[in-house]
């Protein structure tokens, strides 16, 4: 949860340039990112936290 309008795919793309991923670890990295979620919202906005709560409850 953060204010930035991002996606997990965008976070993954920005991280990959800093990771040394071997062929052996590529599947594990994909599995890691497949388990991540990202919700954008404002810290002082009750609706944003309701959206976050709904998302967490769905996991």
Backbone as a printed PyTorch tensor [residue, N CA C, xyz], in Angstrom:
tensor([[[  0.8470,  -1.1700,   0.0000],
         [  0.0000,   0.0000,   0.0000],
         [  0.8920,   1.2320,   0.0000]],

        [[  0.6640,   2.0890,  -0.9510],
         [  1.4050,   3.3480,  -1.0350],
         [  0.6380,   4.3180,  -1.9180]],

        [[  1.1170,   5.5380,  -1.9660],
         [  0.4260,   6.5710,  -2.7460],
         [  0.6980,   6.4670,  -4.2360]],

        [[  1.8350,   5.9270,  -4.6090],
         [  2.2160,   5.8630,  -6.0270],
         [  1.2680,   4.9760,  -6.8120]],

        [[  0.9940,   5.3830,  -8.0330],
         [  0.1250,   4.6060,  -8.9150],
         [  0.9940,   3.6070,  -9.6760]],

        [[  1.2400,   2.4550,  -9.0500],
         [  2.1150,   1.4260,  -9.6140],
         [  1.3710,   0.1090,  -9.7560]],

        [[  2.0300,  -0.8180, -10.4130],
         [  1.5590,  -2.2000, -10.4910],
         [  2.7050,  -3.1010, -10.0620]],

        [[  2.4000,  -4.3350,  -9.7400],
         [  3.4490,  -5.2900,  -9.3990],
         [  4.3870,  -5.4780, -10.5880]],

        [[  3.8430,  -5.4910, -11.7960],
         [  4.6890,  -5.6250, -12.9890],
         [  5.6620,  -4.4590, -13.1150]],

        [[  5.2160,  -3.2630, -12.8100],
         [  6.0960,  -2.0940, -12.8750],
         [  7.1850,  -2.1700, -11.8070]],

        [[  6.8280,  -2.6140, -10.6180],
         [  7.8110,  -2.7700,  -9.5450],
         [  8.8330,  -3.8310,  -9.9340]],

        [[  8.3510,  -4.9260, -10.4720],
         [  9.2470,  -5.9990, -10.9130],
         [ 10.2200,  -5.4820, -11.9730]],

        [[  9.7100,  -4.7690, -12.9530],
         [ 10.5630,  -4.2500, -14.0260],
         [ 11.6310,  -3.3100, -13.4770]],

        [[ 11.2670,  -2.4810, -12.5190],
         [ 12.2520,  -1.5530, -11.9670],
         [ 13.2760,  -2.2620, -11.0800]],

        [[ 12.9060,  -3.3770, -10.4820],
         [ 13.8280,  -4.1380,  -9.6310],
         [ 14.8030,  -4.9950, -10.4290]],

        [[ 14.3600,  -5.5030, -11.5550],
         [ 15.1600,  -6.4800, -12.2970],
         [ 16.5460,  -5.9790, -12.6620]],

        [[ 16.6870,  -4.6910, -12.9060],
         [ 17.9920,  -4.1690, -13.2800],
         [ 19.0100,  -4.2830, -12.1420]],

        [[ 18.5460,  -4.4540, -10.9100],
         [ 19.4270,  -4.5520,  -9.7550],
         [ 19.6190,  -5.9860,  -9.2660]],

        [[ 18.9550,  -6.9330,  -9.8950],
         [ 19.0180,  -8.3300,  -9.4670],
         [ 19.8640,  -9.1540, -10.4210]],

        [[ 20.6410, -10.0470,  -9.8520],
         [ 21.3850, -11.0090, -10.6580],
         [ 20.6310, -12.3310, -10.5670]],

        [[ 19.8160, -12.5860, -11.5610],
         [ 18.9460, -13.7580, -11.5440],
         [ 19.5140, -14.8090, -12.4870]],

        [[ 19.8210, -15.9580, -11.9230],
         [ 20.3020, -17.0670, -12.7390],
         [ 19.1040, -17.8060, -13.3270]],

        [[ 19.3630, -18.6090, -14.3230],
         [ 18.2880, -19.4270, -14.8950],
         [ 17.6460, -20.2940, -13.8190]],

        [[ 18.4770, -20.7680, -12.9030],
         [ 18.0050, -21.6230, -11.8130],
         [ 17.0040, -20.8840, -10.9100]],

        [[ 17.2090, -19.5870, -10.7320],
         [ 16.3690, -18.8130,  -9.8190],
         [ 15.2220, -18.0680, -10.4930]],

        [[ 15.1560, -18.0830, -11.7990],
         [ 14.1310, -17.3210, -12.5190],
         [ 12.7160, -17.7570, -12.1280]],

        [[ 12.4980, -19.0500, -11.9910],
         [ 11.1680, -19.5390, -11.6010],
         [ 10.8020, -19.0970, -10.1880]],

        [[ 11.7860, -19.1050,  -9.2980],
         [ 11.5280, -18.6730,  -7.9220],
         [ 11.1890, -17.1830,  -7.8640]],

        [[ 11.8920, -16.4110,  -8.6700],
         [ 11.6090, -14.9790,  -8.7010],
         [ 10.2070, -14.7210,  -9.2520]],

        [[  9.8390, -15.4350, -10.2810],
         [  8.4830, -15.3030, -10.8290],
         [  7.4400, -15.6910,  -9.7860]],

        [[  7.7050, -16.7610,  -9.0500],
         [  6.7840, -17.1870,  -7.9940],
         [  6.6750, -16.1200,  -6.9080]],

        [[  7.8030, -15.5120,  -6.5610],
         [  7.8010, -14.4440,  -5.5580],
         [  6.9090, -13.2870,  -6.0020]],

        [[  7.1230, -12.7970,  -7.2190],
         [  6.3370, -11.6610,  -7.6900],
         [  4.8690, -12.0260,  -7.9100]],

        [[  4.5800, -13.2710,  -8.2010],
         [  3.1800, -13.6680,  -8.3850],
         [  2.4090, -13.6360,  -7.0650]],

        [[  3.1300, -13.6540,  -5.9530],
         [  2.4960, -13.6210,  -4.6340],
         [  2.3760, -12.2030,  -4.0760]],

        [[  2.8580, -11.2290,  -4.8200],
         [  2.8120,  -9.8330,  -4.3890],
         [  1.5720,  -9.1410,  -4.9340]],

        [[  1.0820,  -8.1970,  -4.1740],
         [ -0.0090,  -7.3410,  -4.6280],
         [  0.3530,  -5.9060,  -4.2840]],

        [[ -0.2950,  -4.9820,  -4.9400],
         [ -0.0320,  -3.5680,  -4.6960],
         [ -1.3440,  -2.8090,  -4.7830]],

        [[ -1.6060,  -2.0280,  -3.7680],
         [ -2.7990,  -1.1960,  -3.7260],
         [ -2.3470,   0.2530,  -3.5630]],

        [[ -2.8410,   1.1040,  -4.4190],
         [ -2.5220,   2.5220,  -4.3480],
         [ -3.6130,   3.2490,  -3.5800]],

        [[ -3.2060,   4.1480,  -2.7090],
         [ -4.1800,   4.9270,  -1.9630],
         [ -3.5180,   6.0560,  -1.2050]],

        [[ -4.3320,   6.8720,  -0.6050],
         [ -3.8380,   8.0100,   0.1690],
         [ -3.8790,   7.6510,   1.6480]],

        [[ -2.8190,   8.0110,   2.3590],
         [ -2.7040,   7.6400,   3.7590],
         [ -3.7780,   8.2780,   4.6450]],

        [[ -4.2600,   9.4330,   4.2780],
         [ -5.2510,  10.1340,   5.0980],
         [ -6.6750,   9.9610,   4.5750]],

        [[ -6.8680,   8.9960,   3.6880],
         [ -8.1720,   8.7990,   3.0490],
         [ -8.8130,   7.5040,   3.5340]],

        [[ -9.9500,   7.6310,   4.1920],
         [-10.6380,   6.4550,   4.7340],
         [-11.0440,   5.4760,   3.6320]],

        [[-11.4560,   5.9840,   2.4820],
         [-11.8380,   5.1080,   1.3700],
         [-10.6620,   4.2680,   0.8830]],

        [[ -9.4660,   4.8490,   0.9050],
         [ -8.2800,   4.0970,   0.4950],
         [ -8.0390,   2.9210,   1.4300]],

        [[ -8.2210,   3.1540,   2.7250],
         [ -8.0220,   2.0690,   3.6800],
         [ -9.1450,   1.0420,   3.6190]],

        [[-10.3220,   1.4600,   3.2570],
         [-11.4090,   0.4980,   3.0340],
         [-11.0810,  -0.3900,   1.8410]],

        [[-10.5450,   0.2140,   0.8010],
         [-10.1170,  -0.5420,  -0.3800],
         [ -9.0120,  -1.5330,  -0.0090]],

        [[ -8.0620,  -1.0800,   0.8070],
         [ -6.9860,  -1.9600,   1.2630],
         [ -7.5460,  -3.1040,   2.1010]],

        [[ -8.4600,  -2.7970,   3.0130],
         [ -9.0660,  -3.8300,   3.8500],
         [ -9.8000,  -4.8650,   3.0080]],

        [[-10.5580,  -4.4100,   2.0350],
         [-11.2720,  -5.3300,   1.1430],
         [-10.2930,  -6.2410,   0.4230]],

        [[ -9.2030,  -5.6640,  -0.0270],
         [ -8.1960,  -6.4650,  -0.7310],
         [ -7.5680,  -7.5050,   0.2060]],

        [[ -7.2070,  -7.0810,   1.3980],
         [ -6.5940,  -8.0080,   2.3600],
         [ -7.5580,  -9.1350,   2.7020]],

        [[ -8.8230,  -8.8110,   2.8920],
         [ -9.8160,  -9.8340,   3.2150],
         [ -9.9890, -10.8380,   2.0770]],

        [[ -9.7020, -10.4080,   0.8570],
         [ -9.8650, -11.3050,  -0.2940],
         [ -8.6980, -12.2770,  -0.4670]],

        [[ -7.6210, -12.0290,   0.2530],
         [ -6.4320, -12.8930,   0.0990],
         [ -6.5950, -14.2230,   0.7930]]])
